[in-house]
């Protein structure tokens, strides 16, 4: 598994547009064969704070994701809406194991 958590802070005046763009990206990403999860979540206490929880079968699936039209739309538009650059952290799964996915 290849797991990435992306931490994002958005400018308050751009919340609606950011949610629109990221919902499009997340929904389309979940249709990709190598994507096992692609969750878009918002902090309950800080509505400008979001996270993406991305789980791919392989690192190659991440590269294929980065070539899709929906990701390219998001990549080219979302940074201008952010209060600071996004931070992605890579993880390895422990439980469930790779085989359980």
C-alpha positions as CSV (number, residue, x, y, z in Angstrom):
1,X,0.0,0.0,0.0
2,X,1.0,3.6,-0.6
3,X,-0.8,5.9,1.9
4,X,-0.6,9.7,1.8
5,X,-2.2,12.2,4.2
6,X,-2.4,15.7,2.9
7,X,-2.9,18.6,5.3
8,X,-4.4,21.7,3.8
9,X,-5.3,25.2,5.1
10,X,-7.6,27.3,2.9
11,X,-8.2,31.0,2.7
12,X,-11.6,31.6,4.3
13,X,-12.9,33.5,1.3
14,X,-12.2,30.5,-1.0
15,X,-13.9,27.8,1.1
16,X,-16.8,27.2,-1.3
17,X,-14.5,27.0,-4.5
18,X,-12.0,24.8,-2.7
19,X,-14.7,22.3,-1.6
20,X,-16.1,22.3,-5.2
21,X,-12.7,21.6,-6.8
22,X,-11.6,19.0,-4.2
23,X,-15.0,17.1,-4.3
24,X,-14.6,16.8,-8.0
25,X,-11.0,15.5,-7.7
26,X,-11.9,13.1,-4.8
27,X,-14.9,11.6,-6.5
28,X,-13.1,11.0,-9.8
29,X,-10.1,9.7,-8.0
30,X,-12.2,7.0,-6.3
31,X,-13.0,5.7,-9.8
32,X,-9.4,5.0,-10.6
33,X,-8.5,1.3,-10.5
34,X,-5.4,1.7,-8.3
35,X,-7.1,4.0,-5.7
36,X,-8.5,2.1,-2.7
37,X,-9.5,5.2,-0.7
38,X,-9.6,8.9,-1.4
39,X,-11.3,10.7,1.5
40,X,-11.8,14.5,1.7
41,X,-12.4,15.6,5.3
42,X,-12.8,18.9,7.1
43,X,-11.9,19.9,10.6
44,X,-15.0,20.5,12.7
45,X,-13.4,23.2,14.8
46,X,-11.6,25.0,12.0
47,X,-13.6,25.0,8.7
48,X,-10.5,26.2,6.8
49,X,-8.6,23.1,7.7
50,X,-8.9,20.0,5.5
51,X,-7.2,16.7,4.9
52,X,-7.0,14.2,2.1
53,X,-6.6,10.6,3.0
54,X,-5.3,8.8,-0.1
55,X,-4.6,5.0,-0.3
56,X,-3.1,3.5,-3.5
57,X,-2.2,0.0,-4.2
58,X,1.3,1.0,-5.5
59,X,3.5,4.0,-5.9
60,X,2.9,3.6,-9.7
61,X,-0.9,4.2,-9.1
62,X,0.0,7.5,-7.5
63,X,1.9,8.5,-10.7
64,X,-1.0,7.4,-12.8
65,X,-3.3,9.5,-10.6
66,X,-1.1,12.6,-11.1
67,X,-1.6,12.3,-14.9
68,X,-5.5,12.4,-14.8
69,X,-7.5,15.3,-16.0
70,X,-9.3,15.7,-12.6
71,X,-6.0,15.8,-10.7
72,X,-4.4,18.3,-13.1
73,X,-7.5,20.6,-12.8
74,X,-7.1,20.4,-9.0
75,X,-3.3,20.9,-9.0
76,X,-3.5,23.9,-11.2
77,X,-6.4,25.7,-9.4
78,X,-6.3,24.7,-5.7
79,X,-3.0,26.2,-4.6
80,X,-4.2,29.7,-5.2
81,X,-7.0,29.0,-2.7
82,X,-4.7,27.8,0.1
83,X,-3.5,29.9,3.0
84,X,-0.2,28.0,2.9
85,X,1.3,25.2,0.8
86,X,-0.2,21.7,1.4
87,X,1.8,19.2,3.3
88,X,1.8,15.5,2.3
89,X,3.0,12.8,4.6
90,X,3.6,9.2,3.4
91,X,2.6,6.3,5.6
92,X,2.8,2.5,5.6
93,X,-0.1,0.5,6.8
94,X,0.1,-1.8,9.7
95,X,-3.4,-3.0,10.2
96,X,-5.2,-4.0,8.0
97,X,-2.3,-5.6,6.2
98,X,-1.8,-5.2,2.4
99,X,-3.5,-8.5,1.8
100,X,-6.7,-7.4,3.7
101,X,-7.3,-4.6,1.2
